């Protein structure tokens, strides 16, 4: 099988190969976690020809009877070889009831364990309870724009960026012609799988129609402040009835499935996180446009989503910034680093220019600050603040 290596993730995992710690890859379905496991298997085989590989894919009918921790443990033991090092790979492990019990036991018996999961809440709560300090979690995202260029062997142009915006970064797209009808048929099938398996079935959702309406609402309001109360008020205007608590639960379910990210506001001066009026960004823009068709006049909002995704791919924890009465699009933290980012489609006049740069100039510290725009002539600095063209921003490591 010809697999394109996603070097960033392999480099993150390499130091932990052979170590007594569970490696957990988390992310939405179809974002490439399975192929990362296969890359790891090949890497381990190349480095240790005697390795005994035990691979379980819970999306395969072959493993449908592995429904709980007892069955998982017994299956692994039946495939083990006491004369060799045993490596266990479990894909979509959240499908196995109380899987953490089996993992704990296997870890104590010196198995090298790798698994993937598509539900943030189940994985974090279950693993944290029984395996505290014994696992590392590595988030996996759809292809970044730089990876999209590599996978599809495309040049970094405005036309290519438009393809990325329309179709997103699910790795399987390399097997399909870049045709709207074909791509969106595939994306719709992925959307249905995520919604049905990771939300409707897992949480016993009855009002699937409202769930779809909620997703459309979030797609229409990408880049806008959103709250459960605003959504509830909108629902009432549509002659529907759902409590604020129910809306909050649905939002959490979408985030737990890695379909959207909830990004909270942060008071930069007061150093506190606000609990209301957050923004929601889509992990994959192709899936967003499978729900709400792409419109060129939405590019301003989409740029904000693009920048957010690039920040998290570069390991930043991201907030919506507030500094006194000024809005900072992104306040991003990575270890001891802080990065402030403003996003604007264009800076058509002096007042817009002064607003975007001026908001950042109000923050009198020495951390990195930048304004990202779709102006292809954007370059250099203004009073120490970087001005970056979106194509350059998306292809650089921050």
SULUR-V266727 format. One record per residue. N is the residue number from 1. RES is the residue in one small letter. SS is DSSP state (A for helix, B for strand, O for the rest). Layout:
N_RES_SS + N_RES_SS
//
This chain:
1_x_O + 2_x_O + 3_x_O + 4_x_O + 5_x_O + 6_x_O + 7_x_A + 8_x_A + 9_x_A + 10_x_A + 11_x_A + 12_x_A + 13_x_A + 14_x_A + 15_x_O + 16_x_O + 17_x_O + 18_x_O + 19_x_O + 20_x_O + 21_x_O + 22_x_B + 23_x_B + 24_x_B + 25_x_B + 26_x_B + 27_x_O + 28_x_O + 29_x_O + 30_x_O + 31_x_O + 32_x_O + 33_x_A + 34_x_A + 35_x_A + 36_x_A + 37_x_A + 38_x_A + 39_x_A + 40_x_A + 41_x_A + 42_x_A + 43_x_A + 44_x_A + 45_x_A + 46_x_A + 47_x_A + 48_x_O + 49_x_O + 50_x_O + 51_x_O + 52_x_B + 53_x_B + 54_x_B + 55_x_B + 56_x_B + 57_x_B + 58_x_O + 59_x_O + 60_x_O + 61_x_A + 62_x_A + 63_x_A + 64_x_O + 65_x_O + 66_x_O + 67_x_O + 68_x_B + 69_x_A + 70_x_A + 71_x_A + 72_x_A + 73_x_A + 74_x_A + 75_x_A + 76_x_A + 77_x_A + 78_x_A + 79_x_O + 80_x_O + 81_x_O + 82_x_O + 83_x_O + 84_x_O + 85_x_O + 86_x_B + 87_x_B + 88_x_B + 89_x_B + 90_x_B + 91_x_B + 92_x_O + 93_x_A + 94_x_A + 95_x_A + 96_x_O + 97_x_B + 98_x_O + 99_x_A + 100_x_A + 101_x_A + 102_x_A + 103_x_A + 104_x_A + 105_x_A + 106_x_A + 107_x_A + 108_x_A + 109_x_O + 110_x_O + 111_x_O + 112_x_B + 113_x_B + 114_x_B + 115_x_B + 116_x_B + 117_x_B + 118_x_O + 119_x_O + 120_x_A + 121_x_A + 122_x_A + 123_x_A + 124_x_A + 125_x_A + 126_x_A + 127_x_A + 128_x_A + 129_x_A + 130_x_A + 131_x_O + 132_x_O + 133_x_O + 134_x_O + 135_x_B + 136_x_B + 137_x_B + 138_x_B + 139_x_B + 140_x_O + 141_x_O + 142_x_O + 143_x_O + 144_x_O + 145_x_A + 146_x_A + 147_x_A + 148_x_A + 149_x_A + 150_x_A + 151_x_A + 152_x_A + 153_x_O + 154_x_O + 155_x_O + 156_x_O + 157_x_O + 158_x_A + 159_x_A + 160_x_A + 161_x_A + 162_x_A + 163_x_A + 164_x_A + 165_x_A + 166_x_A + 167_x_A + 168_x_O + 169_x_O + 170_x_O + 171_x_A + 172_x_A + 173_x_A + 174_x_A + 175_x_A + 176_x_O + 177_x_O + 178_x_O + 179_x_O + 180_x_A + 181_x_A + 182_x_A + 183_x_A + 184_x_A + 185_x_A + 186_x_A + 187_x_A + 188_x_A + 189_x_A + 190_x_A + 191_x_A + 192_x_A + 193_x_A + 194_x_A + 195_x_A + 196_x_A + 197_x_A + 198_x_A + 199_x_A + 200_x_A + 201_x_O + 202_x_O + 203_x_O + 204_x_O + 205_x_O + 206_x_O + 207_x_O + 208_x_A + 209_x_A + 210_x_A + 211_x_A + 212_x_A + 213_x_A + 214_x_A + 215_x_A + 216_x_A + 217_x_A + 218_x_A + 219_x_A + 220_x_A + 221_x_O + 222_x_O + 223_x_O + 224_x_O + 225_x_O + 226_x_B + 227_x_O + 228_x_A + 229_x_A + 230_x_A + 231_x_A + 232_x_A + 233_x_A + 234_x_A + 235_x_A + 236_x_A + 237_x_A + 238_x_O + 239_x_O + 240_x_O + 241_x_O + 242_x_O + 243_x_O + 244_x_A + 245_x_A + 246_x_A + 247_x_A + 248_x_A + 249_x_A + 250_x_A + 251_x_A + 252_x_A + 253_x_A + 254_x_A + 255_x_A + 256_x_A + 257_x_O + 258_x_O + 259_x_O + 260_x_B + 261_x_B + 262_x_B + 263_x_B + 264_x_O + 265_x_B + 266_x_B + 267_x_B + 268_x_O + 269_x_O + 270_x_O + 271_x_O + 272_x_B + 273_x_B + 274_x_O + 275_x_O + 276_x_O + 277_x_O + 278_x_B + 279_x_B + 280_x_B + 281_x_B + 282_x_B + 283_x_O + 284_x_O + 285_x_A + 286_x_A + 287_x_A + 288_x_A + 289_x_A + 290_x_A + 291_x_A + 292_x_O + 293_x_O + 294_x_O + 295_x_O + 296_x_A + 297_x_A + 298_x_A + 299_x_A + 300_x_A + 301_x_A + 302_x_A + 303_x_A + 304_x_A + 305_x_A + 306_x_A + 307_x_A + 308_x_A + 309_x_A + 310_x_A + 311_x_A + 312_x_A + 313_x_A + 314_x_O + 315_x_O + 316_x_O + 317_x_B + 318_x_B + 319_x_B + 320_x_B + 321_x_B + 322_x_B + 323_x_B + 324_x_O + 325_x_O + 326_x_B + 327_x_B + 328_x_B + 329_x_B + 330_x_B + 331_x_B + 332_x_B + 333_x_B + 334_x_B + 335_x_O + 336_x_O + 337_x_B + 338_x_B + 339_x_B + 340_x_B + 341_x_B + 342_x_B + 343_x_B + 344_x_B + 345_x_O + 346_x_O + 347_x_O + 348_x_O + 349_x_O + 350_x_A + 351_x_A + 352_x_A + 353_x_A + 354_x_A + 355_x_A + 356_x_A + 357_x_A + 358_x_A + 359_x_A + 360_x_A + 361_x_A + 362_x_O + 363_x_O + 364_x_O + 365_x_O + 366_x_O + 367_x_O + 368_x_B + 369_x_B + 370_x_B + 371_x_B + 372_x_B + 373_x_B + 374_x_O + 375_x_O + 376_x_O + 377_x_O + 378_x_O + 379_x_O + 380_x_O + 381_x_B + 382_x_B + 383_x_O + 384_x_O + 385_x_B + 386_x_B + 387_x_B + 388_x_B + 389_x_B + 390_x_A + 391_x_A + 392_x_A + 393_x_A + 394_x_A + 395_x_O + 396_x_O + 397_x_O + 398_x_O
//
